[in-house]
Amino acid sequence: MSAPTSGGYQPQAPKPESPKPLQSPRFDVARLRFISIIGATTALLLSAVTYVWAFAKGVDFVRLLFVEGLSSDPALVKLFESIDSILIATVLLIVGFGLWELFVHDLDLPQSLTTTSFGQLKRQTAGTLFLVLVVRFLEVSITRPQPDELIAQSISTALVGGLLIVFSTWPRTP
């Protein structure tokens, strides 16, 4: 049966579609920030492993104290190595949490681990790495190196440490 053409039922023309926002075929670049999850997770896992490694060095330090006595230079070197590992693990922890907070989501962390900018993350990392350099210098000085070796170590520690501090606090121009 056909529809009458006059005075009867007339099919309605389809309504025009409402305009859709322009859809770009380009990839949403903002989602690339989530790739930092890989870096943050890696830093946090390495931090945990390094803390365990520092604990093992601490146990070795205690063992050396019992075997060689309280005035043992090798035991003191082990102690500084343990402190060094703890500082490195802390750097990794700061970097891991910092990357997560900057690129993924805010975390409920103590103020000392909270990161609000990349510059702050850089300063925290540089400060801790400076401590690592100082501890390394103490490790070398305990082994009683030759004077020229000690002077070279002192100068290199001061230069690298100074550069770390300068570049981490250098003001960025927009």
Order of alpha helices (4+ residues) and beta strands (2+ residues): alpha-alpha-alpha-alpha
